[in-house]
Amino acid sequence: MKGWMCVIAVALAMLISACSRDEVIPALALPEIVLSSDDNTYTGVTDREIVVAPLFRYLDGGEVEWVTDGSVVERGPVLRFTSSAPGSYYFTLRATNSSGTTEVDIRINVVKPSAPVIELRVPQGGYRVQTGREITFEPTLLNAEDDDFTIVWSVDEREVSSESQYTFKSDEAGVFHLAVKASNTDGETSLKFVVTVTDGSPGTLHFPGLSYGYRSSTRYTFPGRAVCLSVVAEGFSPSSYSWSVNGEPQGDSGPMLVFTPGAPGSYDITVITPEGIMATAEVVCVDSDEASRRRQGPTGGNGFKVFEYTPAPGQFINDGDQAQLTDSLEAARWAQDALAGGRAVSLGAFGGCLIAGFDYSVAAGNPDWDFAVSGNQFESAQGSSCEPGVVWVMQDVNGNGLPDDEWYELRGSEWSSASPTADYAVTYYRPSAGELPVMWSDNGGTEGEVAYLGVNHAQPSYYPSWLRAGVYTLRGRMLPPHHTQDPVTGFWTNAPYGWGYVDNTGSDLLPGGVANGFKISNAVMADGSPVALDYIDFVKIQSAVLGQSGILGEISTEVTAIKAR
């Protein structure tokens, strides 16, 4: 017994000695939560499980809870979450051990499945190239970050490349069918187009139509009144143009012929370039005079009919009840009803137009103005909001009641017949998916886009839904942008132009501050020479600026009313 007692005594002595030292036994640390996301945000796809599995330190058998809206929705170190609705979902992750609790806030963004998007500016009718010449396609690819992303190019259904860009060349002439297909875990997208390979020049020559809706190359005039015929070369730059009328040579000149028929009849116009590329048009000189075509009616009326509404892409296009339109006739009726109801009709970015005809011929020669067009321009303490539209006028020369005769521009303060932007053309391309900007290219080789502003205008696309073509071109006079942003306040202002434009606080603004007055005597032909018109029957308003004012969106002319004197 004495031996056991000695052992116990020694043990107690050692314990007392140890406790008398200055050492502190450390307490268990608070839990640490280590997330794989630097900003505590995770992204997943609807109807697909999202797994969040953090690492835990010093948990030491403690408890883990996932809390949302005050309720525990999961217990344990892993959260498995699924939602069928897109949106942001918030969770608080709690890790508790004997020393206390650590909390971390987590956000899970759930988005719709995002198949790849292929954006490529494909011309109407496809591409043209000469034999033996290379052409490289480099599309913009969206949602291409997945490890499972693949892309395949094919020519006439034969796979030729798996790279993001592809260079095509053929030593033989013909029409080749190209396709590019991209896929990821969310789906597959494809784009098809043709490449025409020719032994000769790849360019084309054509007479542009009067508008997008009226594309005939037949022109009408009265005896003794000149017609300006302009031809457009695409894909090549001719050194000269040889013109003929009814087979009679008119000499070599530039891309415009000024022709004055002396007698009624039909005149065949032909133009050919040194490359052998040709275009034809017809000029019809009617067997009538200006006075006999004039339609009588009351003065001071307000009757008109919208014949065409072809806007450029913009933030107000496809918005509201406009989203239900299915063709151009419905679009024209929609614009007619909107104006009759006092609503604004947006023409979108550059080139968007509205064509209206009065129910009688509107006389020229009033002392101040002959007709007026209202917009939604204004001046405020923060600045101006002017989005100018150029105005064109037409007489019903052929007497068929349609705007298919000859347009004359009304001069404004920015007018110059020698301006390089007098015949500006912008081609717009339908986006291959929703909620994307609309890409464009112009006839000067510049490319850009009409921005998508989903915060304020969330319709799926700003490209006119009722246009069946996937690409369309609008032509007209472009004005230089007057927009600036205040570096202090951030406000954008679209400064006014001198006079002669719709939706502009210029010197021609009429009392009331919403309508600009226009004089028919300002009409000019395409070569800059004035044309004396006793009256007009049709008016065309065309958005004239290509520009973007930040969050305010594209510069777009708005029309709210049209009124004759």
Stockholm file with secondary structure:
# STOCKHOLM 1.0

chainA/1-565         MKGWMCVIAVALAMLISACSRDEVIPALALPEIVLSSDDNTYTGVTDREIVVAPLFRYLDGGEVEWVTDGSVVERGPVLRFTSSAPGSYYFTLRATNSSGTTEVDIRINVVKPSAPVIELRVPQGGYRVQTGREITFEPTLLNAEDDDFTIVWSVDEREVSSESQYTFKSDEAGVFHLAVKASNTDGETSLKFVVTVTDGSPGTLHFPGLSYGYRSSTRYTFPGRAVCLSVVAEGFSPSSYSWSVNGEPQGDSGPMLVFTPGAPGSYDITVITPEGIMATAEVVCVDSDEASRRRQGPTGGNGFKVFEYTPAPGQFINDGDQAQLTDSLEAARWAQDALAGGRAVSLGAFGGCLIAGFDYSVAAGNPDWDFAVSGNQFESAQGSSCEPGVVWVMQDVNGNGLPDDEWYELRGSEWSSASPTADYAVTYYRPSAGELPVMWSDNGGTEGEVAYLGVNHAQPSYYPSWLRAGVYTLRGRMLPPHHTQDPVTGFWTNAPYGWGYVDNTGSDLLPGGVANGFKISNAVMADGSPVALDYIDFVKIQSAVLGQSGILGEISTEVTAIKAR
#=GR chainA/1-565 SS CHHHHHHHHHHHHHHHHHHTSSCCCCCCCCCEEECSSTTSEEEEETTSCEEECCEEESCTTCEEEEEETTEEEEESSCEEECCSSCEEEEEEEEEEETTEEEEEEEEEEEECCCCCEEECCCCTTCEEEETTCCEEECCEEESCCSTTCEEEEEETTEEEECSSSEEECCSSCEEEEEEEEEEETTEEEEEEEEEEEESSCCCEEECCCSSSSCCCCEEEECTTCCEEEECEEESSCCSCEEEEETTEEEEEESSEEEECCSSSEEEEEEEECTTSCEEEEEEEECSSCHHHHCCCCCSSCCCEEEEEEECCSCTTTTCGGGGGCCSHHHHHHHHHHHHHTTCCEECCSTTCEEEEEEEEEEESCCSSCSEEEECCCEEETTEEECCCEEEEEECCTTSSSSSCSCCEEECCTTCCTTCTTTTEEEEEECCSSSSCCEEEEETTSCEEEECCCTTTCCSSCSSCTTCCSSEEEEEECCCCCCEEECTTTCCEEECCCSSSCBSCCSTTBCTTSSEEEECGGGEECTTSCBCCCSEEEEEEEEECCCCBCGGGCBCCCEECEEEEC
#=GC SS_cons         CHHHHHHHHHHHHHHHHHHTSSCCCCCCCCCEEECSSTTSEEEEETTSCEEECCEEESCTTCEEEEEETTEEEEESSCEEECCSSCEEEEEEEEEEETTEEEEEEEEEEEECCCCCEEECCCCTTCEEEETTCCEEECCEEESCCSTTCEEEEEETTEEEECSSSEEECCSSCEEEEEEEEEEETTEEEEEEEEEEEESSCCCEEECCCSSSSCCCCEEEECTTCCEEEECEEESSCCSCEEEEETTEEEEEESSEEEECCSSSEEEEEEEECTTSCEEEEEEEECSSCHHHHCCCCCSSCCCEEEEEEECCSCTTTTCGGGGGCCSHHHHHHHHHHHHHTTCCEECCSTTCEEEEEEEEEEESCCSSCSEEEECCCEEETTEEECCCEEEEEECCTTSSSSSCSCCEEECCTTCCTTCTTTTEEEEEECCSSSSCCEEEEETTSCEEEECCCTTTCCSSCSSCTTCCSSEEEEEECCCCCCEEECTTTCCEEECCCSSSCBSCCSTTBCTTSSEEEECGGGEECTTSCBCCCSEEEEEEEEECCCCBCGGGCBCCCEECEEEEC
//
